[in-house]
Amino acid sequence: MATLRIDNTVRDFDSWKTVFDKFERFRRDHGVRSYRLSRDVPEPNRVTIDLDFDTLSEAETFLGSLWKIWATPQSKAQVIDFRSPRVLDVVVHRAL
């Protein structure tokens, strides 16, 4: 399994979340198996998204598609800062 980790600071969480939700089908159609959305406690407009894929290549391909989305005016209006996205190779995943 692979995880694509995205760490953004957004202008307004609720507005950003509305736009994020519009891409649910896009994520599913491009191999996302599950995701976690987290907010930083002291900075609630800082959002971390972990997108899970079956393979590293699916995660890397999806990242290429995301760069195109992030270049759109709608996306640029929502995100005010971001850290470089990272593809992670999940070596242990355990639900307790």
KOLDRENGU-453244 format. One record per residue (C-alpha): x, y, z. Coordinates in steps of 0.05 Angstrom, whole numbers, plus 5000, padded with zeros to 4 digits. Layout:
XYZ ...
END
This chain:
500050005000 502250714987 499951375017 500252054985 500952575041 498653285026 499753855076 496254505058 494255145093 487555365066 484156045068 477755785099 476755055119 469255015105 469955315036 475954875020 472254255044 466354404998 471254414939 474853794965 468353404968 466853554894 472853114876 470352484910 468952124845 475552364815 479252054874 475451394868 476451364793 483951474800 485450924850 484451234918 482250674964 481251085027 483351755056 484152115122 483052855129 486153185191 486353895217 491954175258 489354345328 492955015338 492255205264 485454935242 486355185170 492454735163 489954095132 493453425122 490552925073 492952205069 490551865006 491551105005 493050704941 494449984925 501150144893 506650674893 505750784818 498350954828 500151464881 505451774838 500851814778 495352124820 500252654845 501552854772 494152964763 493753374827 499053864802 494254034745 488454134792 492654564839 494455014781 487055214770 484555894794 479455554839 484855164875 489555754880 483956154913 483155614967 490355434985 494855975014 500855545030 503054825019 508754355035 511353894981 506853284976 510252624993 509051914970 509951425028 511050675023 506650385079 510449805110 505749665168 498349815174 494549535233 487649695259 486749535332 
END
